[in-house]
Amino acid sequence: MGSTRVLGLGKAFHSHSSLCNGTRVFRRNPTVVLRAFASTLSPPSQAVVYEQHGPPDQVTRIIDLPPVELKEKDVCVKMRAAPINPSDINRIEGVYPVRPPVPAIGGYEGVGEIQAVGSAVKDFSLGDWVIPSPPSFGTWQTYIVKEESVWHKINKNVPMEYAATVTVNPLTALRMLEDFVQLNPGDAIVQNGATSIVGQCIIQLARIRGIHSINIIRDRVGSEEVKEKLKKLGADAVYTESQLEVKNVKGLLGDLPEPALGFNCVGGNPASFVLKFLRQGGTMVTYGGMAKKPVTVSTSSFIFKDLALRGFWLQKWMSSERARECRVMIDYLLGLVCDGKFKYELELVPFHDFSVALDKALGKLGSQPKQVLKF
Amino acid sequence: MGSTRVLGLGKAFHSHSSLCNGTRVFRRNPTVVLRAFASTLSPPSQAVVYEQHGPPDQVTRIIDLPPVELKEKDVCVKMRAAPINPSDINRIEGVYPVRPPVPAIGGYEGVGEIQAVGSAVKDFSLGDWVIPSPPSFGTWQTYIVKEESVWHKINKNVPMEYAATVTVNPLTALRMLEDFVQLNPGDAIVQNGATSIVGQCIIQLARIRGIHSINIIRDRVGSEEVKEKLKKLGADAVYTESQLEVKNVKGLLGDLPEPALGFNCVGGNPASFVLKFLRQGGTMVTYGGMAKKPVTVSTSSFIFKDLALRGFWLQKWMSSERARECRVMIDYLLGLVCDGKFKYELELVPFHDFSVALDKALGKLGSQPKQVLKF
């Protein structure tokens, strides 16, 4: 994925004096030796790092990193925003199957602005907004230097919090709607965890395609308000789990068709509800396990109902030479955002409040919108 | 599925005087009224019937049925053999999703000999061996009258117990090896319930294709002998469930490749063992649930291991205009039997000992070979 900042924690460089800038003309720089070899240097950066795996609120800290040299095909990006996704937390915990070696900088997606470019870079101008696509590790830092091929230029009119979060959750929703079952307008899908960002995206992307969505949410205080919110996004039906404790779940469908495709990001009983709604020959795709409980399926669901159970992992999907395809999808999704057809709940938090954002992302402060660091 | 004997339990006809024969010339027949309308009549038949669903040993009985008239395209088949399959038991219990309305005659597959043919039947000769293909309800009777299209003529050199049982279990094994994952010589499959007939068929059909099989059996007295038996059929590896209670199941594979395809006919823990053996992106097909326990799957198996879980139901597969394809497969499988390349354990039991055979099939007498009624 091109060259990247090498973490030298022992040699952390605290001077902010050598900032790169748009004209590639350096200000007076006391680091003469460095300058002799480097036509362009990044500014020093601040980053959330962890030197070992463990509870994210214990093993992460913000440190200063020294400037790095831009090679001729590198660009230096001043990060604008980057979210705290559940997978980021799992990487820090050391429980995610693909993760950078420690010590590592946190984060996986985000958006930034071109701050400087190497001498051979032609396709980017200073001030361009870019996102790493496919995403790559280490977006929780103020400046990133990586090869130009890593970056995808986007429309600057997009709100930065959407640009920062478009790659992981919305792309997951889009691919899951496209890759498993051929859906036609008038068909239906069913999902649990419908209030998650992916869930909100599925509702809206389904609606744009004329596909009905049946949504399952947790029982909680204020569930009626949640139902109304999801219906405003385009949900056809929203049920709390307790509403589905009935003998014939399909009796609730009314005029809606039996769904051919279901999405599970919870596990346990809420996964069984998805299976119950599915039509003969339907498919359930698991992409998360928020309840930390397995999926349990009866023998007859497989044999007589002919259900298929699959999984989806965006990181694996993206790793297979699909860079161009990803970028087309990102442009499509950000276009929907600009047109006001695609939205979800986020909270922008200043980078220096990282520990508060992390606590919220860890669920320590109850149900919270996705936290997006603003640099 | 053509015309069929109509069950008139209230009018059971006990005379054996009007036997059809090969020359279509009738012996003296006292039933003058019947003879006036019927150019050919079947013999009266004896059949295992049930008038209501329930425990098979309580609701079934053998009764006499009156002769029926052969229409011009009908054939009368003197049944030779028919097995008691688990699905037959489930149909009698009323728990199988597709079953004949009661009162009904038991049985679903079998083999018989042409006893008489209707006036327009060209493709069968008296004495031909035939099996109903696709199979159809009501094979547990001594004479069956159905339209010629129902019957498939087979090689008379096949042992009758194989002809009687080829349609349900061996065809299931063959289709499951063909329909889910593209296997190449050198690949491997894994299965539980390996001592079942389907299990034995899978071992042999895999071996013929150069595919390795990893087999899981129950812990039981004599499991070493069972292992040897399965290895003689071609099994590459056989493990009892307790042998798989290890941290790294794949460490047992040795030189065998990780299997791409698994078969589950048990559920519960033995299904989890199949999942553990599967390679990244592998598929498990469920076709039975002998343990009456569901299949439990971790979230990470779906997301990170990319496992797919499917089901297979032969009866549904066959119902889709696949008569010709079925018959080609039956001929292939019976050819393997004749060549000595395909065998499995069966026990032939005289029809008049039906209640003993049923008790064995119900598991009342411990582990027993599949019971095949001999008429």
Boltz contact constraints between the chains, C-beta under 6 A:
constraints:
  - contact:
      token1: [A, 97]
      token2: [B, 304]
      max_distance: 6.0
  - contact:
      token1: [A, 267]
      token2: [B, 299]
      max_distance: 6.0
  - contact:
      token1: [A, 286]
      token2: [B, 299]
      max_distance: 6.0
  - contact:
      token1: [A, 286]
      token2: [B, 302]
      max_distance: 6.0
  - contact:
      token1: [A, 289]
      token2: [B, 299]
      max_distance: 6.0
  - contact:
      token1: [A, 294]
      token2: [B, 296]
      max_distance: 6.0
  - contact:
      token1: [A, 294]
      token2: [B, 297]
      max_distance: 6.0
  - contact:
      token1: [A, 294]
      token2: [B, 298]
      max_distance: 6.0
  - contact:
      token1: [A, 295]
      token2: [B, 297]
      max_distance: 6.0
  - contact:
      token1: [A, 296]
      token2: [B, 294]
      max_distance: 6.0
  - contact:
      token1: [A, 296]
      token2: [B, 296]
      max_distance: 6.0
  - contact:
      token1: [A, 297]
      token2: [B, 294]
      max_distance: 6.0
  - contact:
      token1: [A, 297]
      token2: [B, 295]
      max_distance: 6.0
  - contact:
      token1: [A, 298]
      token2: [B, 294]
      max_distance: 6.0
  - contact:
      token1: [A, 299]
      token2: [B, 267]
      max_distance: 6.0
  - contact:
      token1: [A, 299]
      token2: [B, 286]
      max_distance: 6.0
  - contact:
      token1: [A, 299]
      token2: [B, 289]
      max_distance: 6.0
  - contact:
      token1: [A, 302]
      token2: [B, 286]
      max_distance: 6.0
  - contact:
      token1: [A, 302]
      token2: [B, 311]
      max_distance: 6.0
  - contact:
      token1: [A, 303]
      token2: [B, 311]
      max_distance: 6.0
  - contact:
      token1: [A, 303]
      token2: [B, 313]
      max_distance: 6.0
  - contact:
      token1: [A, 304]
      token2: [B, 97]
      max_distance: 6.0
  - contact:
      token1: [A, 306]
      token2: [B, 311]
      max_distance: 6.0
  - contact:
      token1: [A, 308]
      token2: [B, 310]
      max_distance: 6.0
  - contact:
      token1: [A, 309]
      token2: [B, 309]
      max_distance: 6.0
  - contact:
      token1: [A, 310]
      token2: [B, 308]
      max_distance: 6.0
  - contact:
      token1: [A, 311]
      token2: [B, 302]
      max_distance: 6.0
  - contact:
      token1: [A, 311]
      token2: [B, 303]
      max_distance: 6.0
  - contact:
      token1: [A, 311]
      token2: [B, 306]
      max_distance: 6.0
  - contact:
      token1: [A, 313]
      token2: [B, 303]
      max_distance: 6.0
